[in-house]
Amino acid sequence: MCKQNEINECDKLINKYILRARKFIEYGCFQYGKYSYAIGKKPTADFISDFQYFVLTKSTKSLESIRTLLDIGHTEDVFVLARTMFEGYLASRYICEEYNDDLLNDFIFIPQLIAQRKVIYENEEARVRGN
């Protein structure tokens, strides 16, 4: 078992990260890709920044949930959220380091269109709904 002072130190670190991440998200995150698209009507690599901000925002919210789940003793759920945060980080790094238009579609645009039910993903291919 962890000693109480170790638990308090971990709580302080989590709270510090959440506070700094919230400040950055509130004041520093700007949707460069969406802005560039509005001007040029063409997707650009600026959407990578948008995706990274999304991953940071989602990870911060997950960390807030992790803090709550730890308080009530749901450790298994904490590991699920921690894994999700790690996978978001990996996707973000992969897109940043291996950028091309296909990756932008697979990681950013197609999932958004699927969520909006405008596109169906079947047989490893995205197609417009109704076609």
N, CA, C and O atoms as a printed pandas DataFrame, in Angstrom:
     atom_number atom_name residue_name chain_id  residue_number  x_coord  y_coord  z_coord
0              1         N          MET        A               1    0.825   -1.199    0.000
1              2        CA          MET        A               1    0.000    0.000    0.000
2              3         C          MET        A               1    0.864    1.256    0.000
3              4         O          MET        A               1    1.968    1.277    0.546
4              5         N          CYS        A               2    0.341    2.276   -0.615
5              6        CA          CYS        A               2    1.035    3.560   -0.640
6              7         C          CYS        A               2    0.859    4.284    0.683
7              8         O          CYS        A               2   -0.185    4.194    1.329
8              9         N          LYS        A               3    1.885    4.991    1.063
9             10        CA          LYS        A               3    1.784    5.822    2.254
10            11         C          LYS        A               3    1.020    7.083    1.907
11            12         O          LYS        A               3    1.005    7.505    0.751
12            13         N          GLN        A               4    0.399    7.677    2.879
13            14        CA          GLN        A               4   -0.437    8.861    2.652
14            15         C          GLN        A               4    0.349   10.023    2.050
15            16         O          GLN        A               4   -0.171   10.754    1.207
16            17         N          ASN        A               5    1.608   10.197    2.482
17            18        CA          ASN        A               5    2.390   11.306    1.934
18            19         C          ASN        A               5    2.703   11.076    0.447
19            20         O          ASN        A               5    2.796   12.044   -0.308
20            21         N          GLU        A               6    2.869    9.810    0.006
21            22        CA          GLU        A               6    3.073    9.512   -1.415
22            23         C          GLU        A               6    1.808    9.819   -2.213
23            24         O          GLU        A               6    1.880   10.352   -3.320
24            25         N          ILE        A               7    0.666    9.485   -1.655
25            26        CA          ILE        A               7   -0.617    9.763   -2.307
26            27         C          ILE        A               7   -0.808   11.267   -2.450
27            28         O          ILE        A               7   -1.240   11.747   -3.497
28            29         N          ASN        A               8   -0.484   12.008   -1.392
29            30        CA          ASN        A               8   -0.615   13.475   -1.439
30            31         C          ASN        A               8    0.302   14.082   -2.498
31            32         O          ASN        A               8   -0.102   15.006   -3.204
32            33         N          GLU        A               9    1.524   13.577   -2.620
33            34        CA          GLU        A               9    2.462   14.073   -3.633
34            35         C          GLU        A               9    1.931   13.806   -5.038
35            36         O          GLU        A               9    2.014   14.667   -5.914
36            37         N          CYS        A              10    1.383   12.606   -5.250
37            38        CA          CYS        A              10    0.805   12.282   -6.558
38            39         C          CYS        A              10   -0.390   13.183   -6.866
39            40         O          CYS        A              10   -0.539   13.650   -7.995
40            41         N          ASP        A              11   -1.224   13.425   -5.888
41            42        CA          ASP        A              11   -2.372   14.329   -6.073
42            43         C          ASP        A              11   -1.901   15.725   -6.469
43            44         O          ASP        A              11   -2.482   16.356   -7.352
44            45         N          LYS        A              12   -0.851   16.201   -5.815
45            46        CA          LYS        A              12   -0.317   17.528   -6.139
46            47         C          LYS        A              12    0.175   17.588   -7.580
47            48         O          LYS        A              12   -0.082   18.562   -8.288
48            49         N          LEU        A              13    0.887   16.539   -8.017
49            50        CA          LEU        A              13    1.392   16.502   -9.392
50            51         C          LEU        A              13    0.245   16.477  -10.407
51            52         O          LEU        A              13    0.278   17.190  -11.410
52            53         N          ILE        A              14   -0.749   15.665  -10.143
53            54        CA          ILE        A              14   -1.900   15.585  -11.052
54            55         C          ILE        A              14   -2.616   16.929  -11.115
55            56         O          ILE        A              14   -2.946   17.410  -12.199
56            57         N          ASN        A              15   -2.852   17.527   -9.967
57            58        CA          ASN        A              15   -3.535   18.822   -9.926
58            59         C          ASN        A              15   -2.733   19.911  -10.643
59            60         O          ASN        A              15   -3.297   20.757  -11.337
60            61         N          LYS        A              16   -1.417   19.877  -10.466
61            62        CA          LYS        A              16   -0.554   20.859  -11.118
62            63         C          LYS        A              16   -0.622   20.716  -12.643
63            64         O          LYS        A              16   -0.715   21.712  -13.360
64            65         N          TYR        A              17   -0.576   19.474  -13.132
65            66        CA          TYR        A              17   -0.652   19.230  -14.570
66            67         C          TYR        A              17   -2.004   19.671  -15.116
67            68         O          TYR        A              17   -2.070   20.315  -16.163
68            69         N          ILE        A              18   -3.077   19.331  -14.419
69            70        CA          ILE        A              18   -4.417   19.705  -14.877
70            71         C          ILE        A              18   -4.548   21.227  -14.943
71            72         O          ILE        A              18   -5.083   21.758  -15.916
72            73         N          LEU        A              19   -4.075   21.923  -13.932
73            74        CA          LEU        A              19   -4.162   23.385  -13.904
74            75         C          LEU        A              19   -3.393   24.000  -15.073
75            76         O          LEU        A              19   -3.908   24.878  -15.765
76            77         N          ARG        A              20   -2.165   23.541  -15.290
77            78        CA          ARG        A              20   -1.358   24.092  -16.389
78            79         C          ARG        A              20   -1.956   23.748  -17.753
79            80         O          ARG        A              20   -1.964   24.584  -18.657
80            81         N          ALA        A              21   -2.450   22.538  -17.899
81            82        CA          ALA        A              21   -3.056   22.147  -19.176
82            83         C          ALA        A              21   -4.312   22.970  -19.452
83            84         O          ALA        A              21   -4.523   23.418  -20.579
84            85         N          ARG        A              22   -5.140   23.169  -18.437
85            86        CA          ARG        A              22   -6.347   23.996  -18.627
86            87         C          ARG        A              22   -5.993   25.414  -19.049
87            88         O          ARG        A              22   -6.632   25.981  -19.935
88            89         N          LYS        A              23   -4.974   25.985  -18.416
89            90        CA          LYS        A              23   -4.552   27.348  -18.780
90            91         C          LYS        A              23   -4.073   27.392  -20.228
91            92         O          LYS        A              23   -4.432   28.299  -20.979
92            93         N          PHE        A              24   -3.267   26.415  -20.613
93            94        CA          PHE        A              24   -2.775   26.388  -21.987
94            95         C          PHE        A              24   -3.923   26.212  -22.972
95            96         O          PHE        A              24   -3.971   26.885  -24.002
96            97         N          ILE        A              25   -4.836   25.319  -22.663
97            98        CA          ILE        A              25   -5.972   25.072  -23.556
98            99         C          ILE        A              25   -6.813   26.330  -23.694
99           100         O          ILE        A              25   -7.243   26.680  -24.793
100          101         N          GLU        A              26   -7.042   27.000  -22.591
101          102        CA          GLU        A              26   -7.880   28.197  -22.614
102          103         C          GLU        A              26   -7.230   29.348  -23.377
103          104         O          GLU        A              26   -7.910   30.068  -24.108
104          105         N          TYR        A              27   -5.936   29.525  -23.214
105          106        CA          TYR        A              27   -5.279   30.701  -23.782
106          107         C          TYR        A              27   -4.412   30.419  -25.009
107          108         O          TYR        A              27   -4.127   31.336  -25.780
108          109         N          GLY        A              28   -3.988   29.173  -25.205
109          110        CA          GLY        A              28   -3.038   28.895  -26.265
110          111         C          GLY        A              28   -3.546   28.093  -27.443
111          112         O          GLY        A              28   -2.967   28.144  -28.527
112          113         N          CYS        A              29   -4.615   27.357  -27.243
113          114        CA          CYS        A              29   -5.111   26.502  -28.327
114          115         C          CYS        A              29   -5.926   27.319  -29.318
115          116         O          CYS        A              29   -6.877   28.009  -28.952
116          117         N          PHE        A              30   -5.536   27.224  -30.555
117          118        CA          PHE        A              30   -6.244   27.912  -31.636
118          119         C          PHE        A              30   -6.371   26.928  -32.792
119          120         O          PHE        A              30   -5.418   26.209  -33.091
120          121         N          GLN        A              31   -7.500   26.883  -33.432
121          122        CA          GLN        A              31   -7.730   25.932  -34.517
122          123         C          GLN        A              31   -7.145   26.462  -35.826
123          124         O          GLN        A              31   -7.852   27.023  -36.664
124          125         N          TYR        A              32   -5.836   26.268  -35.975
125          126        CA          TYR        A              32   -5.151   26.767  -37.163
126          127         C          TYR        A              32   -5.661   26.094  -38.436
127          128         O          TYR        A              32   -5.835   26.750  -39.463
128          129         N          GLY        A              33   -5.898   24.799  -38.365
129          130        CA          GLY        A              33   -6.373   24.086  -39.540
130          131         C          GLY        A              33   -7.734   24.562  -39.996
131          132         O          GLY        A              33   -7.962   24.770  -41.188
132          133         N          LYS        A              34   -8.637   24.733  -39.046
133          134        CA          LYS        A              34   -9.983   25.215  -39.376
134          135         C          LYS        A              34   -9.917   26.629  -39.958
135          136         O          LYS        A              34  -10.633   26.950  -40.906
136          137         N          TYR        A              35   -9.063   27.459  -39.389
137          138        CA          TYR        A              35   -8.894   28.833  -39.877
138          139         C          TYR        A              35   -8.309   28.841  -41.290
139          140         O          TYR        A              35   -8.795   29.556  -42.167
140          141         N          SER        A              36   -7.262   28.040  -41.504
141          142        CA          SER        A              36   -6.641   27.962  -42.830
142          143         C          SER        A              36   -7.628   27.448  -43.868
143          144         O          SER        A              36   -7.665   27.928  -45.001
144          145         N          TYR        A              37   -8.434   26.456  -43.460
145          146        CA          TYR        A              37   -9.418   25.899  -44.393
146          147         C          TYR        A              37  -10.476   26.943  -44.747
147          148         O          TYR        A              37  -10.925   27.007  -45.892
148          149         N          ALA        A              38  -10.871   27.748  -43.782
149          150        CA          ALA        A              38  -11.872   28.796  -44.036
150          151         C          ALA        A              38  -11.353   29.815  -45.043
151          152         O          ALA        A              38  -12.122   30.363  -45.833
152          153         N          ILE        A              39  -10.053   30.066  -45.012
153          154        CA          ILE        A              39   -9.459   31.037  -45.933
154          155         C          ILE        A              39   -9.193   30.410  -47.301
155          156         O          ILE        A              39   -9.579   30.965  -48.330
156          157         N          GLY        A              40   -8.529   29.243  -47.306
157          158        CA          GLY        A              40   -8.093   28.652  -48.567
158          159         C          GLY        A              40   -8.986   27.577  -49.133
159          160         O          GLY        A              40   -8.781   27.143  -50.267
160          161         N          LYS        A              41   -9.990   27.126  -48.363
161          162        CA          LYS        A              41  -10.898   26.054  -48.783
162          163         C          LYS        A              41  -10.154   24.780  -49.183
163          164         O          LYS        A              41  -10.607   24.016  -50.035
164          165         N          LYS        A              42   -8.994   24.571  -48.541
165          166        CA          LYS        A              42   -8.198   23.394  -48.824
166          167         C          LYS        A              42   -7.560   22.920  -47.515
167          168         O          LYS        A              42   -6.957   23.717  -46.798
168          169         N          PRO        A              43   -7.691   21.612  -47.198
169          170        CA          PRO        A              43   -7.061   21.111  -45.972
170          171         C          PRO        A              43   -5.543   21.248  -46.039
171          172         O          PRO        A              43   -4.930   20.977  -47.072
172          173         N          THR        A              44   -4.948   21.666  -44.936
173          174        CA          THR        A              44   -3.495   21.831  -44.873
174          175         C          THR        A              44   -2.946   21.075  -43.670
175          176         O          THR        A              44   -3.695   20.505  -42.877
176          177         N          ALA        A              45   -1.627   21.084  -43.554
177          178        CA          ALA        A              45   -0.965   20.436  -42.417
178          179         C          ALA        A              45   -1.307   21.118  -41.097
179          180         O          ALA        A              45   -1.004   20.582  -40.031
180          181         N          ASP        A              46   -1.935   22.295  -41.153
181          182        CA          ASP        A              46   -2.338   22.975  -39.915
182          183         C          ASP        A              46   -3.342   22.151  -39.117
183          184         O          ASP        A              46   -3.500   22.364  -37.915
184          185         N          PHE        A              47   -4.015   21.219  -39.768
185          186        CA          PHE        A              47   -4.947   20.359  -39.043
186          187         C          PHE        A              47   -4.219   19.449  -38.060
187          188         O          PHE        A              47   -4.834   18.928  -37.129
188          189         N          ILE        A              48   -2.923   19.252  -38.255
189          190        CA          ILE        A              48   -2.150   18.464  -37.300
190          191         C          ILE        A              48   -2.154   19.167  -35.944
191          192         O          ILE        A              48   -2.309   18.517  -34.910
192          193         N          SER        A              49   -1.986   20.484  -35.944
193          194        CA          SER        A              49   -2.036   21.246  -34.692
194          195         C          SER        A              49   -3.404   21.101  -34.042
195          196         O          SER        A              49   -3.504   20.921  -32.829
196          197         N          ASP        A              50   -4.452   21.180  -34.844
197          198        CA          ASP        A              50   -5.803   21.015  -34.306
198          199         C          ASP        A              50   -5.947   19.650  -33.634
199          200         O          ASP        A              50   -6.517   19.539  -32.549
200          201         N          PHE        A              51   -5.424   18.612  -34.292
201          202        CA          PHE        A              51   -5.514   17.265  -33.737
202          203         C          PHE        A              51   -4.719   17.159  -32.438
203          204         O          PHE        A              51   -5.174   16.531  -31.482
204          205         N          GLN        A              52   -3.534   17.770  -32.398
205          206        CA          GLN        A              52   -2.730   17.727  -31.179
206          207         C          GLN        A              52   -3.430   18.463  -30.032
207          208         O          GLN        A              52   -3.379   18.011  -28.888
208          209         N          TYR        A              53   -4.075   19.579  -30.323
209          210        CA          TYR        A              53   -4.837   20.282  -29.292
210          211         C          TYR        A              53   -6.007   19.436  -28.807
211          212         O          TYR        A              53   -6.328   19.424  -27.619
212          213         N          PHE        A              54   -6.644   18.724  -29.746
213          214        CA          PHE        A              54   -7.736   17.828  -29.361
214          215         C          PHE        A              54   -7.224   16.751  -28.409
215          216         O          PHE        A              54   -7.850   16.475  -27.385
216          217         N          VAL        A              55   -6.082   16.141  -28.746
217          218        CA          VAL        A              55   -5.516   15.085  -27.900
218          219         C          VAL        A              55   -5.168   15.639  -26.519
219          220         O          VAL        A              55   -5.433   14.987  -25.510
220          221         N          LEU        A              56   -4.579   16.829  -26.463
221          222        CA          LEU        A              56   -4.253   17.440  -25.172
222          223         C          LEU        A              56   -5.520   17.709  -24.357
223          224         O          LEU        A              56   -5.565   17.420  -23.161
224          225         N          THR        A              57   -6.537   18.258  -25.000
225          226        CA          THR        A              57   -7.785   18.553  -24.291
226          227         C          THR        A              57   -8.432   17.280  -23.772
227          228         O          THR        A              57   -8.869   17.224  -22.623
228          229         N          LYS        A              58   -8.494   16.250  -24.621
229          230        CA          LYS        A              58   -9.098   14.982  -24.219
230          231         C          LYS        A              58   -8.286   14.339  -23.094
231          232         O          LYS        A              58   -8.858   13.793  -22.151
232          233         N          SER        A              59   -6.972   14.400  -23.188
233          234        CA          SER        A              59   -6.124   13.810  -22.145
234          235         C          SER        A              59   -6.285   14.536  -20.812
235          236         O          SER        A              59   -6.263   13.911  -19.751
236          237         N          THR        A              60   -6.444   15.838  -20.871
237          238        CA          THR        A              60   -6.653   16.606  -19.643
238          239         C          THR        A              60   -7.974   16.212  -18.986
239          240         O          THR        A              60   -8.040   16.034  -17.770
240          241         N          LYS        A              61   -9.013   16.077  -19.787
241          242        CA          LYS        A              61  -10.303   15.646  -19.240
242          243         C          LYS        A              61  -10.209   14.230  -18.680
243          244         O          LYS        A              61  -10.804   13.926  -17.646
244          245         N          SER        A              62   -9.466   13.371  -19.362
245          246        CA          SER        A              62   -9.286   12.000  -18.871
246          247         C          SER        A              62   -8.520   12.001  -17.555
247          248         O          SER        A              62   -8.821   11.213  -16.658
248          249         N          LEU        A              63   -7.533   12.881  -17.439
249          250        CA          LEU        A              63   -6.768   12.966  -16.193
250          251         C          LEU        A              63   -7.658   13.431  -15.035
251          252         O          LEU        A              63   -7.503   12.965  -13.906
252          253         N          GLU        A              64   -8.580   14.338  -15.313
253          254        CA          GLU        A              64   -9.536   14.750  -14.282
254          255         C          GLU        A              64  -10.387   13.560  -13.848
255          256         O          GLU        A              64  -10.661   13.378  -12.662
256          257         N          SER        A              65  -10.799   12.756  -14.818
257          258        CA          SER        A              65  -11.583   11.559  -14.493
258          259         C          SER        A              65  -10.751   10.551  -13.722
259          260         O          SER        A              65  -11.249    9.901  -12.803
260          261         N          ILE        A              66   -9.488   10.420  -14.094
261          262        CA          ILE        A              66   -8.592    9.498  -13.387
262          263         C          ILE        A              66   -8.467    9.895  -11.927
263          264         O          ILE        A              66   -8.485    9.040  -11.041
264          265         N          ARG        A              67   -8.343   11.172  -11.680
265          266        CA          ARG        A              67   -8.241   11.658  -10.297
266          267         C          ARG        A              67   -9.478   11.240   -9.493
267          268         O          ARG        A              67   -9.365   10.783   -8.356
268          269         N          THR        A              68  -10.634   11.401  -10.087
269          270        CA          THR        A              68  -11.886   11.025   -9.408
270          271         C          THR        A              68  -11.970    9.513   -9.214
271          272         O          THR        A              68  -12.347    9.040   -8.142
272          273         N          LEU        A              69  -11.619    8.758  -10.253
273          274        CA          LEU        A              69  -11.685    7.298  -10.147
274          275         C          LEU        A              69  -10.715    6.761   -9.103
275          276         O          LEU        A              69  -11.026    5.788   -8.417
276          277         N          LEU        A              70   -9.553    7.377   -8.974
277          278        CA          LEU        A              70   -8.612    6.949   -7.934
278          279         C          LEU        A              70   -9.185    7.188   -6.542
279          280         O          LEU        A              70   -9.000    6.382   -5.630
280          281         N          ASP        A              71   -9.881    8.309   -6.399
281          282        CA          ASP        A              71  -10.468    8.626   -5.090
282          283         C          ASP        A              71  -11.505    7.593   -4.659
283          284         O          ASP        A              71  -11.663    7.328   -3.467
284          285         N          ILE        A              72  -12.211    7.010   -5.630
285          286        CA          ILE        A              72  -13.251    6.031   -5.271
286          287         C          ILE        A              72  -12.781    4.588   -5.440
287          288         O          ILE        A              72  -13.559    3.652   -5.253
288          289         N          GLY        A              73  -11.496    4.407   -5.796
289          290        CA          GLY        A              73  -10.912    3.077   -5.827
290          291         C          GLY        A              73  -11.160    2.267   -7.088
291          292         O          GLY        A              73  -11.080    1.039   -7.044
292          293         N          HIS        A              74  -11.452    2.898   -8.190
293          294        CA          HIS        A              74  -11.692    2.187   -9.452
294          295         C          HIS        A              74  -10.416    2.145  -10.288
295          296         O          HIS        A              74  -10.324    2.782  -11.338
296          297         N          THR        A              75   -9.453    1.400   -9.816
297          298        CA          THR        A              75   -8.131    1.363  -10.425
298          299         C          THR        A              75   -8.146    0.806  -11.847
299          300         O          THR        A              75   -7.430    1.309  -12.713
300          301         N          GLU        A              76   -8.943   -0.218  -12.094
301          302        CA          GLU        A              76   -8.992   -0.820  -13.435
302          303         C          GLU        A              76   -9.437    0.202  -14.480
303          304         O          GLU        A              76   -8.890    0.246  -15.582
304          305         N          ASP        A              77  -10.419    1.016  -14.135
305          306        CA          ASP        A              77  -10.891    2.051  -15.050
306          307         C          ASP        A              77   -9.820    3.117  -15.283
307          308         O          ASP        A              77   -9.742    3.707  -16.361
308          309         N          VAL        A              78   -9.003    3.355  -14.269
309          310        CA          VAL        A              78   -7.898    4.301  -14.407
310          311         C          VAL        A              78   -6.929    3.813  -15.481
311          312         O          VAL        A              78   -6.460    4.597  -16.306
312          313         N          PHE        A              79   -6.635    2.521  -15.466
313          314        CA          PHE        A              79   -5.711    1.973  -16.462
314          315         C          PHE        A              79   -6.277    2.070  -17.878
315          316         O          PHE        A              79   -5.529    2.291  -18.830
316          317         N          VAL        A              80   -7.587    1.905  -18.020
317          318        CA          VAL        A              80   -8.221    2.043  -19.339
318          319         C          VAL        A              80   -8.055    3.472  -19.853
319          320         O          VAL        A              80   -7.685    3.682  -21.008
320          321         N          LEU        A              81   -8.328    4.446  -18.997
321          322        CA          LEU        A              81   -8.176    5.844  -19.410
322          323         C          LEU        A              81   -6.717    6.211  -19.671
323          324         O          LEU        A              81   -6.420    6.962  -20.599
324          325         N          ALA        A              82   -5.819    5.687  -18.863
325          326        CA          ALA        A              82   -4.401    5.963  -19.078
326          327         C          ALA        A              82   -3.946    5.391  -20.421
327          328         O          ALA        A              82   -3.155    6.016  -21.127
328          329         N          ARG        A              83   -4.436    4.222  -20.768
329          330        CA          ARG        A              83   -4.101    3.621  -22.063
330          331         C          ARG        A              83   -4.651    4.478  -23.207
331          332         O          ARG        A              83   -3.977    4.667  -24.220
332          333         N          THR        A              84   -5.858    4.991  -23.050
333          334        CA          THR        A              84   -6.462    5.852  -24.068
334          335         C          THR        A              84   -5.635    7.125  -24.246
335          336         O          THR        A              84   -5.425    7.580  -25.370
336          337         N          MET        A              85   -5.173    7.690  -23.151
337          338        CA          MET        A              85   -4.324    8.884  -23.227
338          339         C          MET        A              85   -3.031    8.570  -23.978
339          340         O          MET        A              85   -2.576    9.362  -24.804
340          341         N          PHE        A              86   -2.451    7.422  -23.691
341          342        CA          PHE        A              86   -1.208    7.022  -24.350
342          343         C          PHE        A              86   -1.429    6.812  -25.847
343          344         O          PHE        A              86   -0.597    7.217  -26.659
344          345         N          GLU        A              87   -2.547    6.181  -26.216
345          346        CA          GLU        A              87   -2.849    5.968  -27.630
346          347         C          GLU        A              87   -3.074    7.289  -28.362
347          348         O          GLU        A              87   -2.701    7.422  -29.527
348          349         N          GLY        A              88   -3.675    8.255  -27.691
349          350        CA          GLY        A              88   -3.824    9.581  -28.288
350          351         C          GLY        A              88   -2.475   10.223  -28.540
351          352         O          GLY        A              88   -2.257   10.846  -29.579
352          353         N          TYR        A              89   -1.577   10.070  -27.591
353          354        CA          TYR        A              89   -0.219   10.594  -27.747
354          355         C          TYR        A              89    0.477    9.936  -28.933
355          356         O          TYR        A              89    1.107   10.612  -29.746
356          357         N          LEU        A              90    0.359    8.599  -29.028
357          358        CA          LEU        A              90    0.998    7.887  -30.133
358          359         C          LEU        A              90    0.448    8.334  -31.485
359          360         O          LEU        A              90    1.212    8.543  -32.428
360          361         N          ALA        A              91   -0.866    8.481  -31.584
361          362        CA          ALA        A              91   -1.481    8.934  -32.838
362          363         C          ALA        A              91   -0.997   10.334  -33.191
363          364         O          ALA        A              91   -0.699   10.622  -34.350
364          365         N          SER        A              92   -0.922   11.185  -32.202
365          366        CA          SER        A              92   -0.471   12.563  -32.420
366          367         C          SER        A              92    0.966   12.592  -32.921
367          368         O          SER        A              92    1.276   13.301  -33.878
368          369         N          ARG        A              93    1.840   11.830  -32.283
369          370        CA          ARG        A              93    3.246   11.770  -32.719
370          371         C          ARG        A              93    3.364   11.179  -34.115
371          372         O          ARG        A              93    4.133   11.672  -34.940
372          373         N          TYR        A              94    2.610   10.132  -34.377
373          374        CA          TYR        A              94    2.682    9.468  -35.683
374          375         C          TYR        A              94    2.271   10.418  -36.800
375          376         O          TYR        A              94    2.945   10.500  -37.827
376          377         N          ILE        A              95    1.181   11.129  -36.606
377          378        CA          ILE        A              95    0.729   12.077  -37.621
378          379         C          ILE        A              95    1.765   13.180  -37.815
379          380         O          ILE        A              95    2.040   13.585  -38.945
380          381         N          CYS        A              96    2.329   13.657  -36.735
381          382        CA          CYS        A              96    3.299   14.751  -36.811
382          383         C          CYS        A              96    4.578   14.318  -37.534
383          384         O          CYS        A              96    5.123   15.075  -38.336
384          385         N          GLU        A              97    5.052   13.111  -37.254
385          386        CA          GLU        A              97    6.318   12.666  -37.821
386          387         C          GLU        A              97    6.190   12.067  -39.218
387          388         O          GLU        A              97    7.134   12.137  -40.004
388          389         N          GLU        A              98    5.044   11.482  -39.538
389          390        CA          GLU        A              98    4.860   10.792  -40.816
390          391         C          GLU        A              98    3.783   11.463  -41.650
391          392         O          GLU        A              98    3.032   10.782  -42.349
392          393         N          TYR        A              99    3.694   12.777  -41.591
393          394        CA          TYR        A              99    2.591   13.496  -42.230
394          395         C          TYR        A              99    2.492   13.237  -43.729
395          396         O          TYR        A              99    3.477   13.291  -44.466
396          397         N          ASN        A             100    1.258   12.954  -44.149
397          398        CA          ASN        A             100    0.866   12.998  -45.557
398          399         C          ASN        A             100   -0.652   13.149  -45.597
399          400         O          ASN        A             100   -1.317   13.012  -44.571
400          401         N          ASP        A             101   -1.194   13.429  -46.766
401          402        CA          ASP        A             101   -2.631   13.703  -46.873
402          403         C          ASP        A             101   -3.489   12.504  -46.492
403          404         O          ASP        A             101   -4.574   12.678  -45.937
404          405         N          ASP        A             102   -3.020   11.281  -46.781
405          406        CA          ASP        A             102   -3.795   10.094  -46.419
406          407         C          ASP        A             102   -3.929    9.963  -44.909
407          408         O          ASP        A             102   -4.999    9.618  -44.407
408          409         N          LEU        A             103   -2.843   10.236  -44.177
409          410        CA          LEU        A             103   -2.909   10.177  -42.717
410          411         C          LEU        A             103   -3.880   11.215  -42.175
411          412         O          LEU        A             103   -4.636   10.951  -41.241
412          413         N          LEU        A             104   -3.847   12.393  -42.774
413          414        CA          LEU        A             104   -4.762   13.453  -42.350
414          415         C          LEU        A             104   -6.208   12.989  -42.516
415          416         O          LEU        A             104   -7.042   13.221  -41.641
416          417         N          ASN        A             105   -6.498   12.338  -43.630
417          418        CA          ASN        A             105   -7.847   11.807  -43.861
418          419         C          ASN        A             105   -8.183   10.705  -42.871
419          420         O          ASN        A             105   -9.252   10.733  -42.260
420          421         N          ASP        A             106   -7.286    9.729  -42.700
421          422        CA          ASP        A             106   -7.584    8.571  -41.857
422          423         C          ASP        A             106   -7.731    8.921  -40.382
423          424         O          ASP        A             106   -8.568    8.336  -39.694
424          425         N          PHE        A             107   -6.938    9.860  -39.886
425          426        CA          PHE        A             107   -6.958   10.168  -38.462
426          427         C          PHE        A             107   -7.870   11.334  -38.099
427          428         O          PHE        A             107   -8.340   11.414  -36.964
428          429         N          ILE        A             108   -8.129   12.240  -39.042
429          430        CA          ILE        A             108   -8.844   13.462  -38.684
430          431         C          ILE        A             108  -10.172   13.592  -39.420
431          432         O          ILE        A             108  -11.224   13.648  -38.784
432          433         N          PHE        A             109  -10.139   13.641  -40.734
433          434        CA          PHE        A             109  -11.362   13.956  -41.474
434          435         C          PHE        A             109  -12.370   12.814  -41.501
435          436         O          PHE        A             109  -13.548   13.033  -41.221
436          437         N          ILE        A             110  -11.935   11.606  -41.832
437          438        CA          ILE        A             110  -12.869   10.489  -41.933
438          439         C          ILE        A             110  -13.543   10.189  -40.596
439          440         O          ILE        A             110  -14.758    9.995  -40.576
440          441         N          PRO        A             111  -12.801   10.139  -39.451
441          442        CA          PRO        A             111  -13.501    9.920  -38.178
442          443         C          PRO        A             111  -14.543   11.000  -37.864
443          444         O          PRO        A             111  -15.588   10.702  -37.286
444          445         N          GLN        A             112  -14.261   12.252  -38.244
445          446        CA          GLN        A             112  -15.254   13.307  -38.019
446          447         C          GLN        A             112  -16.488   13.078  -38.873
447          448         O          GLN        A             112  -17.611   13.246  -38.397
448          449         N          LEU        A             113  -16.293   12.699  -40.123
449          450        CA          LEU        A             113  -17.430   12.454  -41.007
450          451         C          LEU        A             113  -18.214   11.218  -40.582
451          452         O          LEU        A             113  -19.437   11.183  -40.716
452          453         N          ILE        A             114  -17.517   10.204  -40.071
453          454        CA          ILE        A             114  -18.208    9.018  -39.559
454          455         C          ILE        A             114  -19.045    9.405  -38.346
455          456         O          ILE        A             114  -20.189    8.969  -38.218
456          457         N          ALA        A             115  -18.484   10.220  -37.453
457          458        CA          ALA        A             115  -19.218   10.664  -36.263
458          459         C          ALA        A             115  -20.458   11.466  -36.647
459          460         O          ALA        A             115  -21.484   11.405  -35.969
460          461         N          GLN        A             116  -20.355   12.210  -37.731
461          462        CA          GLN        A             116  -21.502   13.003  -38.203
462          463         C          GLN        A             116  -22.439   12.177  -39.083
463          464         O          GLN        A             116  -23.442   12.684  -39.584
464          465         N          ARG        A             117  -22.101   10.897  -39.264
465          466        CA          ARG        A             117  -22.877    9.955  -40.080
466          467         C          ARG        A             117  -22.968   10.370  -41.545
467          468         O          ARG        A             117  -23.953   10.068  -42.219
468          469         N          LYS        A             118  -21.951   11.056  -42.032
469          470        CA          LYS        A             118  -21.911   11.438  -43.436
470          471         C          LYS        A             118  -21.131   10.425  -44.263
471          472         O          LYS        A             118  -21.284   10.360  -45.483
472          473         N          VAL        A             119  -20.291    9.631  -43.589
473          474        CA          VAL        A             119  -19.448    8.662  -44.273
474          475         C          VAL        A             119  -19.561    7.325  -43.566
475          476         O          VAL        A             119  -19.686    7.265  -42.343
476          477         N          ILE        A             120  -19.517    6.249  -44.347
477          478        CA          ILE        A             120  -19.495    4.882  -43.818
478          479         C          ILE        A             120  -18.139    4.294  -44.157
479          480         O          ILE        A             120  -17.639    4.480  -45.267
480          481         N          TYR        A             121  -17.540    3.585  -43.211
481          482        CA          TYR        A             121  -16.238    2.960  -43.440
482          483         C          TYR        A             121  -16.460    1.458  -43.547
483          484         O          TYR        A             121  -16.731    0.793  -42.547
484          485         N          GLU        A             122  -16.346    0.921  -44.768
485          486        CA          GLU        A             122  -16.549   -0.498  -45.014
486          487         C          GLU        A             122  -15.436   -1.033  -45.891
487          488         O          GLU        A             122  -14.943   -0.338  -46.779
488          489         N          ASN        A             123  -15.045   -2.270  -45.637
489          490        CA          ASN        A             123  -14.032   -2.939  -46.457
490          491         C          ASN        A             123  -12.785   -2.073  -46.635
491          492         O          ASN        A             123  -12.254   -1.944  -47.738
492          493         N          GLU        A             124  -12.333   -1.488  -45.538
493          494        CA          GLU        A             124  -11.137   -0.649  -45.521
494          495         C          GLU        A             124  -11.220    0.541  -46.471
495          496         O          GLU        A             124  -10.209    1.002  -47.000
496          497         N          GLU        A             125  -12.441    1.030  -46.677
497          498        CA          GLU        A             125  -12.631    2.170  -47.571
498          499         C          GLU        A             125  -13.747    3.058  -47.034
499          500         O          GLU        A             125  -14.783    2.571  -46.580
500          501         N          ALA        A             126  -13.523    4.350  -47.092
501          502        CA          ALA        A             126  -14.550    5.291  -46.671
502          503         C          ALA        A             126  -15.381    5.680  -47.881
503          504         O          ALA        A             126  -14.846    6.011  -48.939
504          505         N          ARG        A             127  -16.694    5.635  -47.710
505          506        CA          ARG        A             127  -17.574    6.055  -48.801
506          507         C          ARG        A             127  -18.686    6.941  -48.255
507          508         O          ARG        A             127  -19.094    6.807  -47.102
508          509         N          VAL        A             128  -19.162    7.833  -49.089
509          510        CA          VAL        A             128  -20.211    8.750  -48.682
510          511         C          VAL        A             128  -21.485    7.962  -48.435
511          512         O          VAL        A             128  -21.840    7.082  -49.220
512          513         N          ARG        A             129  -22.158    8.270  -47.368
513          514        CA          ARG        A             129  -23.397    7.583  -46.992
514          515         C          ARG        A             129  -24.432    7.739  -48.093
515          516         O          ARG        A             129  -24.638    8.840  -48.606
516          517         N          GLY        A             130  -25.087    6.635  -48.461
517          518        CA          GLY        A             130  -26.129    6.673  -49.473
518          519         C          GLY        A             130  -25.638    6.337  -50.863
519          520         O          GLY        A             130  -26.446    6.170  -51.777
520          521         N          ASN        A             131  -24.319    6.234  -51.045
521          522        CA          ASN        A             131  -23.784    5.882  -52.381
522          523         C          ASN        A             131  -23.471    4.409  -52.461
523          524         O          ASN        A             131  -23.015    3.930  -53.500
